[in-house]
Amino acid sequence: MVPSQNHAATPGRAGIYDRIDDEEREVNGLNGSRAFSGCAVSGRQSVLINAVTLTFPADNAEVAASLLRQLRAASLQEPDCHGYDVSRCIDEPRVFVLHETYTDQTALDAHYASEHFDRFGKNGFRPLIESRTALRCSPLEQ
């Protein structure tokens, strides 16, 4: 089981996402090999689900929403992206939930290395994030 990770951004602190990415690799056992061992789901190939909760300061929520919409549209064009849903919390409109489905860890790595992730994610909404929780998941067997 992968523990939940909640990282609060500190205003003016450079490099927070480099730190988070390093922490995720360590916590998730991703130093070196980044293989994923998903489970088979009746007739379907194993998939990797990346579930992410993002909280933004209220004054950045609309900018974040726009960037997340653009990232979603571009991500759905990736050959190994099988779904990319972005939801906004009804009770807390500054909170967003991403539910991304990829063929495997290699596909998720390709997503993180893409030009559109750099533009809309890493250099777009990530600097605005107040807190972030990410979970790598696999579907339950049917």
C-alpha positions in Angstrom: 0.0 0.0 0.0 1.3 3.4 -0.9 0.8 6.0 1.8 -1.0 9.2 1.1 1.2 12.2 0.5 0.2 15.7 1.4 2.7 18.4 0.5 2.0 22.0 1.5 3.7 24.7 -0.6 5.6 27.4 1.2 5.3 30.8 -0.5 8.6 31.8 -2.1 10.1 28.4 -1.8 11.8 27.4 -5.1 12.1 23.9 -6.2 9.2 22.4 -4.2 8.1 20.1 -7.1 11.6 18.7 -7.5 11.4 17.9 -3.8 8.0 16.3 -4.1 8.9 14.3 -7.2 12.0 12.9 -5.3 9.9 12.2 -2.2 7.3 10.3 -4.3 9.9 8.2 -6.0 11.3 7.3 -2.5 8.0 6.7 -0.8 6.6 4.7 -3.8 9.8 2.7 -4.2 10.5 4.3 -7.6 14.2 4.9 -7.2 15.8 3.1 -10.1 13.2 0.8 -11.7 9.8 2.3 -12.0 7.9 -0.8 -12.9 4.3 -1.1 -11.9 2.7 -4.4 -11.1 -1.0 -3.8 -11.7 -3.7 -6.5 -11.5 -5.5 -8.0 -14.5 -9.1 -6.9 -14.8 -11.4 -9.4 -16.7 -10.1 -9.3 -20.2 -8.5 -5.8 -19.8 -4.8 -5.1 -19.7 -3.5 -3.9 -16.4 -3.8 -0.1 -15.9 -2.3 2.5 -13.6 -4.7 5.0 -12.1 -3.1 8.2 -10.8 -5.5 9.9 -8.4 -4.5 13.4 -7.4 -6.1 16.0 -5.1 -5.0 19.6 -5.6 -5.8 22.6 -3.5 -5.2 26.1 -4.6 -5.5 29.5 -2.9 -8.9 30.9 -3.7 -7.4 33.7 -5.8 -5.7 31.2 -8.1 -8.5 28.7 -8.5 -9.9 30.0 -11.8 -6.4 30.1 -13.3 -5.8 26.6 -12.1 -9.1 25.4 -13.6 -8.2 26.8 -17.0 -4.8 25.2 -16.9 -6.2 21.9 -15.8 -8.8 21.9 -18.7 -5.9 22.5 -21.2 -3.8 19.7 -19.6 -6.7 17.3 -19.8 -7.4 18.0 -23.5 -3.7 17.5 -24.4 -3.3 14.4 -22.1 -6.2 12.6 -23.7 -4.3 12.7 -27.0 -1.5 10.6 -25.5 -1.6 7.1 -27.0 -1.4 5.3 -23.5 -3.8 7.7 -21.7 -7.2 5.9 -21.3 -8.9 8.6 -19.3 -8.2 11.9 -17.7 -11.0 13.3 -15.6 -10.8 16.6 -13.7 -13.4 17.4 -11.1 -14.0 20.4 -8.9 -15.2 20.1 -5.4 -18.7 21.5 -5.0 -18.3 22.5 -1.3 -14.6 23.8 -1.7 -14.3 25.2 -5.3 -10.5 25.7 -4.8 -10.1 21.9 -4.5 -9.7 19.7 -7.7 -9.5 15.9 -8.1 -7.7 14.3 -11.1 -8.4 10.7 -12.0 -5.9 9.7 -14.7 -5.8 6.2 -16.3 -2.6 5.1 -18.1 -1.5 1.8 -19.5 1.4 1.5 -17.1 4.1 3.4 -15.2 6.0 4.0 -18.5 3.0 5.8 -19.9 2.7 7.9 -16.8 6.4 8.8 -17.0 5.9 9.7 -20.7 3.0 12.0 -19.6 5.3 13.7 -17.0 8.0 14.2 -19.7 5.6 15.7 -22.3 5.7 19.2 -23.5 2.1 19.8 -22.4 2.8 18.6 -18.9 5.7 21.0 -18.7 3.6 23.9 -20.0 0.3 23.4 -18.2 1.5 21.4 -15.2 5.0 21.9 -14.0 5.3 25.5 -15.2 1.5 26.2 -15.1 -0.6 25.2 -12.2 2.1 23.5 -10.0 3.6 26.7 -8.7 0.2 27.8 -7.6 -0.6 24.7 -5.5 -1.3 25.1 -1.8 -1.4 21.3 -1.2 -1.2 18.1 -3.2 -2.0 14.5 -2.4 -1.2 11.8 -5.0 -2.0 8.1 -5.0 -1.0 5.5 -7.6 -3.8 2.9 -7.8 -4.8 -0.3 -9.6 -8.4 -1.4 -10.3 -9.9 -4.0 -8.0 -10.4 -7.4 -9.7 -14.0 -8.1 -10.8 
